[in-house]
Amino acid sequence: MEPEDAHELAEDVDLITREEWGAVEPRDAKIIKLPAFHVIFTYCTDAELRKWPLCKTQEECSKTMQDMQKYYMEEENIRDIPYNFVVGGDGRMYEGRGWYLRPAKNKNWTCIYGTSIEIAYMGDHHAKRPHKKMWRAAWDFIVFAVMNNLLARDYEFIENYDQERLDAIQRTKPWYKQYYHYMGV
């Protein structure tokens, strides 16, 4: 399947493409072989653990995506935005690296680098999990991915959080553990 085909299939989900949010071209990237076998859920933070603001409209979320991409490429010297997809506070999915490019290397998950996609929730969810609209968008997106063979039917999902968020993880884990595909931390 070619990248254009995946965008056509995405009519079933509310996916804002890179072109729609105004992305610049990545410097370089490594390809993922699809279907992916792992989904890593995380939150959007930078090296100083600054939380990117929770946007409420497509315009706000697009601006946040542009700001994130600029920060990661210029300040962190990463090839592109580090996530494959980002869940906006408006309940839409935003294409980061997309389906065909590996997420930025994560020291916690080197063993699955190249077989995973990373989905990040926009905003600060330290005290509580993402609101229902964001959660629903992420899970609808996962179902879409499995149905279209972009994600393996027997995929596993993983939480990736920084040390600061351990309390929030403990509150969130029971929610995640109810799903068959949960791999744990």
NUPA-611424 format. One record per residue: x, y, z of N, C-alpha, C in turn. Coordinates in steps of 0.02 Angstrom, whole numbers. Each point is the difference from the previous one (the first is absolute). Layout:
N
<pt n_c1="X" n_c2="Y" n_c3="Z" ca_c1="X" ca_c2="Y" ca_c3="Z" c_c1="X" c_c2="Y" c_c3="Z"/>
...
//
This chain:
185
<pt n_c1="42" n_c2="-59" n_c3="0" ca_c1="-42" ca_c2="59" ca_c3="0" c_c1="44" c_c2="62" c_c3="0"/>
<pt n_c1="-16" n_c2="46" n_c3="-42" ca_c1="38" ca_c2="63" ca_c3="-5" c_c1="-29" c_c2="52" c_c3="48"/>
<pt n_c1="40" n_c2="51" n_c3="21" ca_c1="-25" ca_c2="50" ca_c3="47" c_c1="-65" c_c2="33" c_c3="-22"/>
<pt n_c1="-7" n_c2="13" n_c3="-65" ca_c1="-62" ca_c2="32" ca_c3="-23" c_c1="-61" c_c2="-44" c_c3="13"/>
<pt n_c1="10" n_c2="-66" n_c3="-6" ca_c1="-55" ca_c2="-47" ca_c3="13" c_c1="-22" c_c2="4" c_c3="72"/>
<pt n_c1="47" n_c2="5" n_c3="47" ca_c1="-18" ca_c2="4" ca_c3="71" c_c1="-40" c_c2="63" c_c3="13"/>
<pt n_c1="17" n_c2="55" n_c3="-33" ca_c1="-39" ca_c2="61" ca_c3="10" c_c1="-71" c_c2="-8" c_c3="-27"/>
<pt n_c1="-8" n_c2="-34" n_c3="-56" ca_c1="-67" ca_c2="-12" ca_c3="-26" c_c1="-41" c_c2="-43" c_c3="47"/>
<pt n_c1="30" n_c2="-50" n_c3="30" ca_c1="-35" ca_c2="-43" ca_c3="48" c_c1="-20" c_c2="39" c_c3="62"/>
<pt n_c1="37" n_c2="52" n_c3="16" ca_c1="-11" ca_c2="38" ca_c3="61" c_c1="-64" c_c2="41" c_c3="-1"/>
<pt n_c1="-38" n_c2="-5" n_c3="-53" ca_c1="-64" ca_c2="35" ca_c3="-1" c_c1="-46" c_c2="-25" c_c3="55"/>
<pt n_c1="13" n_c2="-60" n_c3="26" ca_c1="-40" ca_c2="-28" ca_c3="54" c_c1="16" c_c2="31" c_c3="67"/>
<pt n_c1="56" n_c2="34" n_c3="6" ca_c1="20" ca_c2="32" ca_c3="63" c_c1="13" c_c2="74" c_c3="-15"/>
<pt n_c1="-1" n_c2="40" n_c3="52" ca_c1="12" ca_c2="72" ca_c3="-9" c_c1="75" c_c2="13" c_c3="5"/>
<pt n_c1="35" n_c2="-12" n_c3="-55" ca_c1="73" ca_c2="7" ca_c3="-2" c_c1="19" c_c2="63" c_c3="-37"/>
<pt n_c1="37" n_c2="43" n_c3="33" ca_c1="26" ca_c2="61" ca_c3="-31" c_c1="70" c_c2="-17" c_c3="-25"/>
<pt n_c1="9" n_c2="4" n_c3="-65" ca_c1="64" ca_c2="-18" ca_c3="-31" c_c1="53" c_c2="53" c_c3="14"/>
<pt n_c1="62" n_c2="-18" n_c3="-14" ca_c1="56" ca_c2="47" ca_c3="7" c_c1="-12" c_c2="63" c_c3="-42"/>
<pt n_c1="-24" n_c2="-10" n_c3="-60" ca_c1="-12" ca_c2="57" ca_c3="-44" c_c1="-53" c_c2="46" c_c3="31"/>
<pt n_c1="-52" n_c2="-30" n_c3="29" ca_c1="-54" ca_c2="40" ca_c3="28" c_c1="21" c_c2="41" c_c3="61"/>
<pt n_c1="46" n_c2="-26" n_c3="41" ca_c1="22" ca_c2="39" ca_c3="58" c_c1="62" c_c2="42" c_c3="-14"/>
<pt n_c1="27" n_c2="-5" n_c3="-61" ca_c1="55" ca_c2="44" ca_c3="-20" c_c1="69" c_c2="-25" c_c3="19"/>
<pt n_c1="12" n_c2="-65" n_c3="-3" ca_c1="66" ca_c2="-28" ca_c3="17" c_c1="52" c_c2="19" c_c3="-52"/>
<pt n_c1="63" n_c2="2" n_c3="21" ca_c1="55" ca_c2="7" ca_c3="-47" c_c1="27" c_c2="-70" c_c3="-12"/>
<pt n_c1="39" n_c2="-8" n_c3="-52" ca_c1="27" ca_c2="-66" ca_c3="-17" c_c1="49" c_c2="-23" c_c3="53"/>
<pt n_c1="-1" n_c2="-65" n_c3="18" ca_c1="49" ca_c2="-26" ca_c3="47" c_c1="69" c_c2="-1" c_c3="-33"/>
<pt n_c1="52" n_c2="2" n_c3="42" ca_c1="69" ca_c2="-1" ca_c3="-27" c_c1="18" c_c2="-69" c_c3="-28"/>
<pt n_c1="-21" n_c2="-51" n_c3="34" ca_c1="18" ca_c2="-68" ca_c3="-20" c_c1="-41" c_c2="-46" c_c3="44"/>
<pt n_c1="-13" n_c2="-60" n_c3="-21" ca_c1="-39" ca_c2="-45" ca_c3="42" c_c1="11" c_c2="-72" c_c3="-20"/>
<pt n_c1="-11" n_c2="-44" n_c3="47" ca_c1="4" ca_c2="-72" ca_c3="-14" c_c1="-71" c_c2="-28" c_c3="-6"/>
<pt n_c1="-6" n_c2="-49" n_c3="-43" ca_c1="-66" ca_c2="-28" ca_c3="-17" c_c1="-20" c_c2="-54" c_c3="50"/>
<pt n_c1="-65" n_c2="-3" n_c3="13" ca_c1="-30" ca_c2="-54" ca_c3="40" c_c1="-28" c_c2="-51" c_c3="-49"/>
<pt n_c1="9" n_c2="-63" n_c3="16" ca_c1="-33" ca_c2="-53" ca_c3="-39" c_c1="-68" c_c2="-12" c_c3="31"/>
<pt n_c1="-52" n_c2="7" n_c3="-40" ca_c1="-68" ca_c2="-9" ca_c3="25" c_c1="-25" c_c2="-70" c_c3="-14"/>
<pt n_c1="-43" n_c2="-26" n_c3="41" ca_c1="-32" ca_c2="35" ca_c3="56" c_c1="47" c_c2="6" c_c3="60"/>
<pt n_c1="-10" n_c2="53" n_c3="39" ca_c1="38" ca_c2="9" ca_c3="62" c_c1="-27" c_c2="-50" c_c3="52"/>
<pt n_c1="42" n_c2="-17" n_c3="47" ca_c1="-19" ca_c2="-49" ca_c3="52" c_c1="-9" c_c2="30" c_c3="69"/>
<pt n_c1="23" n_c2="62" n_c3="9" ca_c1="-5" ca_c2="32" ca_c3="66" c_c1="-26" c_c2="71" c_c3="-8"/>
<pt n_c1="-40" n_c2="22" n_c3="49" ca_c1="-21" ca_c2="70" ca_c3="4" c_c1="25" c_c2="26" c_c3="67"/>
<pt n_c1="38" n_c2="53" n_c3="-2" ca_c1="25" ca_c2="31" ca_c3="61" c_c1="-41" c_c2="63" c_c3="11"/>
<pt n_c1="-35" n_c2="4" n_c3="57" ca_c1="-37" ca_c2="59" ca_c3="19" c_c1="42" c_c2="43" c_c3="45"/>
<pt n_c1="1" n_c2="65" n_c3="-13" ca_c1="39" ca_c2="47" ca_c3="41" c_c1="-34" c_c2="67" c_c3="0"/>
<pt n_c1="31" n_c2="49" n_c3="32" ca_c1="-25" ca_c2="68" ca_c3="1" c_c1="52" c_c2="44" c_c3="-34"/>
<pt n_c1="-22" n_c2="55" n_c3="-29" ca_c1="45" ca_c2="47" ca_c3="-33" c_c1="37" c_c2="41" c_c3="52"/>
<pt n_c1="65" n_c2="-10" n_c3="6" ca_c1="42" ca_c2="41" ca_c3="43" c_c1="66" c_c2="12" c_c3="-35"/>
<pt n_c1="35" n_c2="53" n_c3="20" ca_c1="66" ca_c2="13" ca_c3="-28" c_c1="53" c_c2="-21" c_c3="50"/>
<pt n_c1="63" n_c2="15" n_c3="-13" ca_c1="55" ca_c2="-22" ca_c3="43" c_c1="-5" c_c2="28" c_c3="71"/>
<pt n_c1="-31" n_c2="58" n_c3="7" ca_c1="-9" ca_c2="29" ca_c3="67" c_c1="-66" c_c2="-20" c_c3="31"/>
<pt n_c1="-33" n_c2="-50" n_c3="-30" ca_c1="-65" ca_c2="-25" ca_c3="22" c_c1="-54" c_c2="53" c_c3="-4"/>
<pt n_c1="11" n_c2="48" n_c3="-44" ca_c1="-52" ca_c2="50" ca_c3="-12" c_c1="-57" c_c2="-35" c_c3="-36"/>
<pt n_c1="-60" n_c2="12" n_c3="21" ca_c1="-58" ca_c2="-31" ca_c3="-31" c_c1="-26" c_c2="46" c_c3="-55"/>
<pt n_c1="-11" n_c2="-27" n_c3="-58" ca_c1="-29" ca_c2="39" ca_c3="-53" c_c1="-73" c_c2="12" c_c3="18"/>
<pt n_c1="-26" n_c2="60" n_c3="-13" ca_c1="-68" ca_c2="17" ca_c3="22" c_c1="-54" c_c2="-44" c_c3="-31"/>
<pt n_c1="-52" n_c2="-11" n_c3="38" ca_c1="-58" ca_c2="-37" ca_c3="-25" c_c1="-40" c_c2="46" c_c3="-45"/>
<pt n_c1="-4" n_c2="-17" n_c3="-63" ca_c1="-36" ca_c2="41" ca_c3="-48" c_c1="-74" c_c2="-21" c_c3="-2"/>
<pt n_c1="-42" n_c2="45" n_c3="-22" ca_c1="-71" ca_c2="-15" ca_c3="-2" c_c1="-31" c_c2="6" c_c3="-69"/>
<pt n_c1="38" n_c2="26" n_c3="-48" ca_c1="-25" ca_c2="7" ca_c3="-69" c_c1="53" c_c2="-26" c_c3="-48"/>
<pt n_c1="-21" n_c2="-13" n_c3="-61" ca_c1="48" ca_c2="-23" ca_c3="-50" c_c1="54" c_c2="53" c_c3="-13"/>
<pt n_c1="-20" n_c2="63" n_c3="1" ca_c1="48" ca_c2="54" ca_c3="-11" c_c1="52" c_c2="2" c_c3="56"/>
<pt n_c1="-22" n_c2="-5" n_c3="63" ca_c1="46" ca_c2="0" ca_c3="57" c_c1="46" c_c2="-61" c_c3="-2"/>
<pt n_c1="-29" n_c2="-58" n_c3="-14" ca_c1="39" ca_c2="-62" ca_c3="-2" c_c1="51" c_c2="1" c_c3="-57"/>
<pt n_c1="-19" n_c2="27" n_c3="-57" ca_c1="47" ca_c2="5" ca_c3="-56" c_c1="59" c_c2="45" c_c3="19"/>
<pt n_c1="-14" n_c2="55" n_c3="33" ca_c1="53" ca_c2="46" ca_c3="23" c_c1="45" c_c2="-35" c_c3="50"/>
<pt n_c1="-29" n_c2="-39" n_c3="46" ca_c1="41" ca_c2="-37" ca_c3="49" c_c1="43" c_c2="-51" c_c3="-35"/>
<pt n_c1="-27" n_c2="-35" n_c3="-50" ca_c1="39" ca_c2="-48" ca_c3="-38" c_c1="59" c_c2="34" c_c3="-35"/>
<pt n_c1="-12" n_c2="59" n_c3="-30" ca_c1="54" ca_c2="37" ca_c3="-32" c_c1="54" c_c2="20" c_c3="51"/>
<pt n_c1="-22" n_c2="24" n_c3="58" ca_c1="47" ca_c2="20" ca_c3="53" c_c1="41" c_c2="-60" c_c3="24"/>
<pt n_c1="-34" n_c2="-57" n_c3="10" ca_c1="36" ca_c2="-60" ca_c3="22" c_c1="51" c_c2="-21" c_c3="-52"/>
<pt n_c1="-20" n_c2="-2" n_c3="-63" ca_c1="46" ca_c2="-22" ca_c3="-52" c_c1="61" c_c2="46" c_c3="-3"/>
<pt n_c1="-12" n_c2="65" n_c3="2" ca_c1="55" ca_c2="48" ca_c3="-1" c_c1="47" c_c2="-10" c_c3="59"/>
<pt n_c1="-29" n_c2="-8" n_c3="60" ca_c1="41" ca_c2="-11" ca_c3="59" c_c1="43" c_c2="-62" c_c3="-7"/>
<pt n_c1="-30" n_c2="-56" n_c3="-17" ca_c1="38" ca_c2="-63" ca_c3="-3" c_c1="53" c_c2="2" c_c3="-54"/>
<pt n_c1="-14" n_c2="30" n_c3="-57" ca_c1="49" ca_c2="2" ca_c3="-54" c_c1="56" c_c2="49" c_c3="14"/>
<pt n_c1="-17" n_c2="58" n_c3="29" ca_c1="51" ca_c2="52" ca_c3="10" c_c1="36" c_c2="-4" c_c3="67"/>
<pt n_c1="-37" n_c2="-14" n_c3="54" ca_c1="30" ca_c2="0" ca_c3="67" c_c1="27" c_c2="-69" c_c3="20"/>
<pt n_c1="-36" n_c2="-53" n_c3="-18" ca_c1="21" ca_c2="-67" ca_c3="20" c_c1="38" c_c2="-37" c_c3="-55"/>
<pt n_c1="3" n_c2="31" n_c3="-59" ca_c1="35" ca_c2="-29" ca_c3="-58" c_c1="-27" c_c2="-70" c_c3="-18"/>
<pt n_c1="-65" n_c2="-7" n_c3="6" ca_c1="-34" ca_c2="-62" ca_c3="-21" c_c1="-23" c_c2="12" c_c3="-72"/>
<pt n_c1="-3" n_c2="-52" n_c3="-40" ca_c1="-15" ca_c2="7" ca_c3="-71" c_c1="-70" c_c2="28" c_c3="-14"/>
<pt n_c1="-46" n_c2="-10" n_c3="47" ca_c1="-70" ca_c2="20" ca_c3="-11" c_c1="-34" c_c2="-2" c_c3="68"/>
<pt n_c1="-64" n_c2="14" n_c3="1" ca_c1="-39" ca_c2="-10" ca_c3="61" c_c1="10" c_c2="-73" c_c3="21"/>
<pt n_c1="9" n_c2="-16" n_c3="64" ca_c1="20" ca_c2="-68" ca_c3="18" c_c1="-55" c_c2="-53" c_c3="-3"/>
<pt n_c1="-62" n_c2="20" n_c3="-1" ca_c1="-56" ca_c2="-47" ca_c3="4" c_c1="-29" c_c2="-16" c_c3="-68"/>
<pt n_c1="-27" n_c2="-59" n_c3="-8" ca_c1="-34" ca_c2="-17" ca_c3="-62" c_c1="-66" c_c2="37" c_c3="-6"/>
<pt n_c1="-36" n_c2="4" n_c3="56" ca_c1="-65" ca_c2="34" ca_c3="1" c_c1="-8" c_c2="34" c_c3="67"/>
<pt n_c1="-39" n_c2="54" n_c3="0" ca_c1="-14" ca_c2="38" ca_c3="61" c_c1="-76" c_c2="8" c_c3="6"/>
<pt n_c1="-26" n_c2="-11" n_c3="60" ca_c1="-71" ca_c2="10" ca_c3="13" c_c1="-9" c_c2="70" c_c3="26"/>
<pt n_c1="-38" n_c2="41" n_c3="-37" ca_c1="-13" ca_c2="68" ca_c3="20" c_c1="-58" c_c2="5" c_c3="49"/>
<pt n_c1="-2" n_c2="55" n_c3="37" ca_c1="-54" ca_c2="11" ca_c3="47" c_c1="-67" c_c2="10" c_c3="-34"/>
<pt n_c1="1" n_c2="9" n_c3="-65" ca_c1="-61" ca_c2="8" ca_c3="-39" c_c1="-29" c_c2="-68" c_c3="-21"/>
<pt n_c1="33" n_c2="-55" n_c3="20" ca_c1="-25" ca_c2="-67" ca_c3="-17" c_c1="20" c_c2="-24" c_c3="-69"/>
<pt n_c1="48" n_c2="34" n_c3="-31" ca_c1="25" ca_c2="-21" ca_c3="-65" c_c1="69" c_c2="-31" c_c3="7"/>
<pt n_c1="17" n_c2="-42" n_c3="-48" ca_c1="67" ca_c2="-29" ca_c3="-3" c_c1="40" c_c2="43" c_c3="-48"/>
<pt n_c1="62" n_c2="16" n_c3="19" ca_c1="45" ca_c2="40" ca_c3="-41" c_c1="58" c_c2="-44" c_c3="-21"/>
<pt n_c1="13" n_c2="-1" n_c3="-65" ca_c1="55" ca_c2="-40" ca_c3="-27" c_c1="66" c_c2="33" c_c3="18"/>
<pt n_c1="42" n_c2="-36" n_c3="36" ca_c1="68" ca_c2="22" ca_c3="14" c_c1="46" c_c2="-28" c_c3="-54"/>
<pt n_c1="34" n_c2="-54" n_c3="17" ca_c1="42" ca_c2="-35" ca_c3="-49" c_c1="-42" c_c2="-45" c_c3="-45"/>
<pt n_c1="-60" n_c2="-15" n_c3="20" ca_c1="-44" ca_c2="-41" ca_c3="-40" c_c1="15" c_c2="-74" c_c3="7"/>
<pt n_c1="-28" n_c2="-39" n_c3="-45" ca_c1="5" ca_c2="-73" ca_c3="4" c_c1="66" c_c2="-28" c_c3="-22"/>
<pt n_c1="35" n_c2="34" n_c3="-44" ca_c1="56" ca_c2="-31" ca_c3="-34" c_c1="68" c_c2="18" c_c3="28"/>
<pt n_c1="3" n_c2="45" n_c3="48" ca_c1="64" ca_c2="21" ca_c3="29" c_c1="3" c_c2="-19" c_c3="73"/>
<pt n_c1="57" n_c2="-25" n_c3="21" ca_c1="9" ca_c2="-20" ca_c3="70" c_c1="-6" c_c2="61" c_c3="46"/>
<pt n_c1="-27" n_c2="-12" n_c3="61" ca_c1="0" ca_c2="55" ca_c3="48" c_c1="72" c_c2="16" c_c3="21"/>
<pt n_c1="10" n_c2="56" n_c3="33" ca_c1="68" ca_c2="16" ca_c3="25" c_c1="22" c_c2="-55" c_c3="47"/>
<pt n_c1="64" n_c2="-14" n_c3="-1" ca_c1="26" ca_c2="-55" ca_c3="42" c_c1="-12" c_c2="16" c_c3="73"/>
<pt n_c1="-25" n_c2="-50" n_c3="36" ca_c1="-16" ca_c2="7" ca_c3="71" c_c1="43" c_c2="-50" c_c3="38"/>
<pt n_c1="41" n_c2="26" n_c3="46" ca_c1="46" ca_c2="-44" ca_c3="36" c_c1="-35" c_c2="-55" c_c3="40"/>
<pt n_c1="-64" n_c2="11" n_c3="17" ca_c1="-37" ca_c2="-50" ca_c3="38" c_c1="-24" c_c2="-58" c_c3="-43"/>
<pt n_c1="-4" n_c2="10" n_c3="-66" ca_c1="-32" ca_c2="-50" ca_c3="-43" c_c1="42" c_c2="-17" c_c3="-61"/>
<pt n_c1="66" n_c2="-3" n_c3="7" ca_c1="42" ca_c2="-16" ca_c3="-57" c_c1="-14" c_c2="-69" c_c3="-28"/>
<pt n_c1="-24" n_c2="-46" n_c3="41" ca_c1="-12" ca_c2="-68" ca_c3="-24" c_c1="-58" c_c2="-4" c_c3="-50"/>
<pt n_c1="-43" n_c2="50" n_c3="-1" ca_c1="-56" ca_c2="-1" ca_c3="-48" c_c1="4" c_c2="57" c_c3="-50"/>
<pt n_c1="56" n_c2="35" n_c3="-1" ca_c1="9" ca_c2="54" ca_c3="-48" c_c1="-3" c_c2="-29" c_c3="-70"/>
<pt n_c1="-41" n_c2="27" n_c3="-41" ca_c1="-7" ca_c2="-26" ca_c3="-68" c_c1="-62" c_c2="-43" c_c3="-9"/>
<pt n_c1="-30" n_c2="-21" n_c3="55" ca_c1="-62" ca_c2="-40" ca_c3="-4" c_c1="-57" c_c2="35" c_c3="36"/>
<pt n_c1="10" n_c2="64" n_c3="16" ca_c1="-50" ca_c2="34" ca_c3="40" c_c1="-18" c_c2="68" c_c3="-29"/>
<pt n_c1="-59" n_c2="24" n_c3="21" ca_c1="-20" ca_c2="69" ca_c3="-12" c_c1="-11" c_c2="32" c_c3="68"/>
<pt n_c1="8" n_c2="66" n_c3="3" ca_c1="-9" ca_c2="35" ca_c3="63" c_c1="-56" c_c2="51" c_c3="-8"/>
<pt n_c1="-47" n_c2="-3" n_c3="47" ca_c1="-56" ca_c2="47" ca_c3="1" c_c1="5" c_c2="41" c_c3="64"/>
<pt n_c1="0" n_c2="66" n_c3="-8" ca_c1="7" ca_c2="45" ca_c3="58" c_c1="-64" c_c2="39" c_c3="11"/>
<pt n_c1="-17" n_c2="9" n_c3="63" ca_c1="-56" ca_c2="43" ca_c3="18" c_c1="26" c_c2="70" c_c3="11"/>
<pt n_c1="-32" n_c2="50" n_c3="-31" ca_c1="19" ca_c2="69" ca_c3="8" c_c1="-27" c_c2="25" c_c3="67"/>
<pt n_c1="38" n_c2="43" n_c3="34" ca_c1="-23" ca_c2="29" ca_c3="62" c_c1="32" c_c2="-33" c_c3="61"/>
<pt n_c1="-14" n_c2="28" n_c3="58" ca_c1="27" ca_c2="-25" ca_c3="63" c_c1="-52" c_c2="-43" c_c3="34"/>
<pt n_c1="13" n_c2="-65" n_c3="2" ca_c1="-47" ca_c2="-46" ca_c3="31" c_c1="31" c_c2="-33" c_c3="61"/>
<pt n_c1="41" n_c2="39" n_c3="36" ca_c1="36" ca_c2="-26" ca_c3="58" c_c1="-49" c_c2="-25" c_c3="53"/>
<pt n_c1="-50" n_c2="39" n_c3="14" ca_c1="-46" ca_c2="-16" ca_c3="55" c_c1="-56" c_c2="-48" c_c3="-19"/>
<pt n_c1="-15" n_c2="-3" n_c3="-64" ca_c1="-54" ca_c2="-44" ca_c3="-21" c_c1="11" c_c2="-22" c_c3="-71"/>
<pt n_c1="-36" n_c2="-51" n_c3="-21" ca_c1="8" ca_c2="-25" ca_c3="-68" c_c1="-30" c_c2="50" c_c3="-50"/>
<pt n_c1="16" n_c2="-8" n_c3="-64" ca_c1="-29" ca_c2="44" ca_c3="-51" c_c1="-76" c_c2="-3" c_c3="1"/>
<pt n_c1="-32" n_c2="56" n_c3="-19" ca_c1="-73" ca_c2="-1" ca_c3="2" c_c1="-29" c_c2="-47" c_c3="-52"/>
<pt n_c1="-63" n_c2="-16" n_c3="10" ca_c1="-33" ca_c2="-53" ca_c3="-39" c_c1="6" c_c2="10" c_c3="-75"/>
<pt n_c1="-6" n_c2="61" n_c3="-24" ca_c1="4" ca_c2="13" ca_c3="-72" c_c1="68" c_c2="-21" c_c3="-28"/>
<pt n_c1="53" n_c2="13" n_c3="37" ca_c1="67" ca_c2="-19" ca_c3="-22" c_c1="9" c_c2="-76" c_c3="3"/>
<pt n_c1="-21" n_c2="-29" n_c3="54" ca_c1="5" ca_c2="-73" ca_c3="9" c_c1="-38" c_c2="-35" c_c3="-56"/>
<pt n_c1="-60" n_c2="22" n_c3="-15" ca_c1="-42" ca_c2="-31" ca_c3="-52" c_c1="34" c_c2="7" c_c3="-68"/>
<pt n_c1="28" n_c2="58" n_c3="-15" ca_c1="34" ca_c2="10" ca_c3="-64" c_c1="59" c_c2="-48" c_c3="-8"/>
<pt n_c1="38" n_c2="-10" n_c3="54" ca_c1="58" ca_c2="-45" ca_c3="-3" c_c1="-23" c_c2="-72" c_c3="-13"/>
<pt n_c1="-51" n_c2="-22" n_c3="35" ca_c1="-22" ca_c2="-69" ca_c3="-7" c_c1="-36" c_c2="-12" c_c3="-67"/>
<pt n_c1="-38" n_c2="48" n_c3="-23" ca_c1="-30" ca_c2="-7" ca_c3="-67" c_c1="56" c_c2="-5" c_c3="-53"/>
<pt n_c1="53" n_c2="38" n_c3="11" ca_c1="57" ca_c2="-1" ca_c3="-46" c_c1="34" c_c2="-68" c_c3="0"/>
<pt n_c1="7" n_c2="-30" n_c3="59" ca_c1="30" ca_c2="-67" ca_c3="6" c_c1="-43" c_c2="-51" c_c3="-37"/>
<pt n_c1="-65" n_c2="3" n_c3="10" ca_c1="-45" ca_c2="-46" ca_c3="-35" c_c1="7" c_c2="8" c_c3="-75"/>
<pt n_c1="0" n_c2="62" n_c3="-23" ca_c1="10" ca_c2="15" ca_c3="-71" c_c1="65" c_c2="-31" c_c3="-25"/>
<pt n_c1="54" n_c2="8" n_c3="39" ca_c1="66" ca_c2="-26" ca_c3="-21" c_c1="0" c_c2="-76" c_c3="-5"/>
<pt n_c1="-31" n_c2="-33" n_c3="47" ca_c1="-3" ca_c2="-73" ca_c3="-3" c_c1="-42" c_c2="-23" c_c3="-59"/>
<pt n_c1="-57" n_c2="32" n_c3="-10" ca_c1="-45" ca_c2="-19" ca_c3="-55" c_c1="32" c_c2="10" c_c3="-69"/>
<pt n_c1="48" n_c2="46" n_c3="-4" ca_c1="32" ca_c2="15" ca_c3="-64" c_c1="71" c_c2="-27" c_c3="-4"/>
<pt n_c1="16" n_c2="-48" n_c3="44" ca_c1="64" ca_c2="-35" ca_c3="0" c_c1="61" c_c2="47" c_c3="6"/>
<pt n_c1="-9" n_c2="56" n_c3="33" ca_c1="55" ca_c2="44" ca_c3="16" c_c1="30" c_c2="-18" c_c3="67"/>
<pt n_c1="-40" n_c2="-33" n_c3="41" ca_c1="19" ca_c2="-23" ca_c3="66" c_c1="-21" c_c2="-73" c_c3="5"/>
<pt n_c1="45" n_c2="-43" n_c3="24" ca_c1="-14" ca_c2="-72" ca_c3="5" c_c1="-59" c_c2="-13" c_c3="47"/>
<pt n_c1="-39" n_c2="-50" n_c3="-17" ca_c1="-58" ca_c2="-18" ca_c3="43" c_c1="22" c_c2="-20" c_c3="70"/>
<pt n_c1="59" n_c2="-27" n_c3="7" ca_c1="24" ca_c2="-21" ca_c3="66" c_c1="50" c_c2="52" c_c3="28"/>
<pt n_c1="-10" n_c2="63" n_c3="-16" ca_c1="44" ca_c2="54" ca_c3="24" c_c1="0" c_c2="2" c_c3="76"/>
<pt n_c1="51" n_c2="32" n_c3="27" ca_c1="4" ca_c2="13" ca_c3="71" c_c1="7" c_c2="75" c_c3="10"/>
<pt n_c1="-30" n_c2="26" n_c3="53" ca_c1="11" ca_c2="71" ca_c3="13" c_c1="34" c_c2="10" c_c3="67"/>
<pt n_c1="38" n_c2="53" n_c3="1" ca_c1="46" ca_c2="15" ca_c3="55" c_c1="-9" c_c2="73" c_c3="19"/>
<pt n_c1="7" n_c2="13" n_c3="64" ca_c1="1" ca_c2="69" ca_c3="24" c_c1="72" c_c2="22" c_c3="6"/>
<pt n_c1="16" n_c2="60" n_c3="-21" ca_c1="67" ca_c2="27" ca_c3="7" c_c1="-5" c_c2="67" c_c3="35"/>
<pt n_c1="21" n_c2="2" n_c3="62" ca_c1="-5" ca_c2="62" ca_c3="39" c_c1="67" c_c2="14" c_c3="32"/>
<pt n_c1="10" n_c2="63" n_c3="19" ca_c1="59" ca_c2="19" ca_c3="37" c_c1="-12" c_c2="-13" c_c3="74"/>
<pt n_c1="53" n_c2="3" n_c3="39" ca_c1="-2" ca_c2="-15" ca_c3="72" c_c1="-51" c_c2="45" c_c3="36"/>
<pt n_c1="-6" n_c2="62" n_c3="-21" ca_c1="-45" ca_c2="48" ca_c3="32" c_c1="-72" c_c2="-24" c_c3="0"/>
<pt n_c1="-17" n_c2="-42" n_c3="-47" ca_c1="-70" ca_c2="-19" ca_c3="-8" c_c1="-19" c_c2="-66" c_c3="33"/>
<pt n_c1="41" n_c2="-27" n_c3="43" ca_c1="-15" ca_c2="-66" ca_c3="29" c_c1="-66" c_c2="-1" c_c3="38"/>
<pt n_c1="-15" n_c2="53" n_c3="37" ca_c1="-64" ca_c2="2" ca_c3="36" c_c1="-58" c_c2="-3" c_c3="-49"/>
<pt n_c1="5" n_c2="37" n_c3="-54" ca_c1="-54" ca_c2="0" ca_c3="-50" c_c1="-6" c_c2="-68" c_c3="-32"/>
<pt n_c1="55" n_c2="-34" n_c3="-11" ca_c1="-2" ca_c2="-67" ca_c3="-30" c_c1="-38" c_c2="-47" c_c3="45"/>
<pt n_c1="13" n_c2="4" n_c3="64" ca_c1="-35" ca_c2="-45" ca_c3="47" c_c1="-75" c_c2="10" c_c3="-4"/>
<pt n_c1="-22" n_c2="61" n_c3="-10" ca_c1="-72" ca_c2="13" ca_c3="-7" c_c1="-26" c_c2="-23" c_c3="-68"/>
<pt n_c1="44" n_c2="-1" n_c3="-49" ca_c1="-21" ca_c2="-16" ca_c3="-68" c_c1="3" c_c2="-75" c_c3="-14"/>
<pt n_c1="47" n_c2="-35" n_c3="30" ca_c1="11" ca_c2="-71" ca_c3="-15" c_c1="-62" c_c2="-43" c_c3="2"/>
<pt n_c1="-42" n_c2="5" n_c3="51" ca_c1="-59" ca_c2="-43" ca_c3="0" c_c1="-43" c_c2="11" c_c3="-62"/>
<pt n_c1="-2" n_c2="62" n_c3="-25" ca_c1="-38" ca_c2="16" ca_c3="-60" c_c1="31" c_c2="-35" c_c3="-60"/>
<pt n_c1="66" n_c2="1" n_c3="-7" ca_c1="33" ca_c2="-32" ca_c3="-56" c_c1="-1" c_c2="-76" c_c3="5"/>
<pt n_c1="8" n_c2="-26" n_c3="61" ca_c1="7" ca_c2="-73" ca_c3="9" c_c1="-60" c_c2="-39" c_c3="-23"/>
<pt n_c1="-57" n_c2="32" n_c3="-7" ca_c1="-60" ca_c2="-36" ca_c3="-20" c_c1="3" c_c2="-23" c_c3="-73"/>
<pt n_c1="48" n_c2="26" n_c3="-38" ca_c1="5" ca_c2="-17" ca_c3="-70" c_c1="47" c_c2="-58" c_c3="-12"/>
<pt n_c1="-21" n_c2="-45" n_c3="-41" ca_c1="38" ca_c2="-60" ca_c3="-16" c_c1="70" c_c2="15" c_c3="-25"/>
<pt n_c1="8" n_c2="53" n_c3="-37" ca_c1="64" ca_c2="15" ca_c3="-32" c_c1="50" c_c2="35" c_c3="46"/>
<pt n_c1="-19" n_c2="15" n_c3="62" ca_c1="45" ca_c2="36" ca_c3="46" c_c1="61" c_c2="-42" c_c3="17"/>
<pt n_c1="60" n_c2="29" n_c3="-9" ca_c1="62" ca_c2="-36" ca_c3="12" c_c1="30" c_c2="17" c_c3="68"/>
<pt n_c1="-19" n_c2="56" n_c3="29" ca_c1="28" ca_c2="21" ca_c3="65" c_c1="59" c_c2="46" c_c3="-9"/>
<pt n_c1="26" n_c2="23" n_c3="57" ca_c1="56" ca_c2="47" ca_c3="-2" c_c1="64" c_c2="-37" c_c3="15"/>
//
